[in-house]
Amino acid sequence: MVNITLSVPEDIKKEMEKFPEINWSVIAREAIKRRIFLLRKFREFTKDSELTEEDTIRLGSELNKSLRKRHEK
């Protein structure tokens, strides 16, 4: 296994120190594994897509507007 160095803001480090029983390396490792899993799924889902980046930005913007209108009512 290789080692990596992880930087966190001081306030987060102070909060982490309140839980000395937690193995933060395990937490970070699991978070990284989960993100890799999601990225692989996303890549698999989009591999045959013909949408451009501009298309996805436009669709995301339209979705956000729609959701905002729904929640304003």
ZIHU-V200260 format. One record per residue. N is the residue number from 1. OMEGA is omega in whole degrees, 0 to 359 (* if undefined). Layout:
# ZIHU-V200260
((N OMEGA) (N OMEGA))
This chain:
# ZIHU-V200260
((1 178) (2 177) (3 171) (4 177) (5 182) (6 178) (7 176) (8 177) (9 183) (10 181) (11 177) (12 178) (13 179) (14 178) (15 178) (16 181) (17 177) (18 181) (19 184) (20 180) (21 182) (22 174) (23 186) (24 175) (25 178) (26 179) (27 180) (28 180) (29 179) (30 179) (31 179) (32 178) (33 180) (34 180) (35 177) (36 177) (37 181) (38 179) (39 177) (40 178) (41 179) (42 179) (43 179) (44 181) (45 186) (46 187) (47 181) (48 182) (49 176) (50 178) (51 175) (52 177) (53 178) (54 177) (55 183) (56 177) (57 179) (58 180) (59 178) (60 178) (61 178) (62 178) (63 179) (64 178) (65 180) (66 179) (67 179) (68 178) (69 181) (70 184) (71 178) (72 184) (73 *))
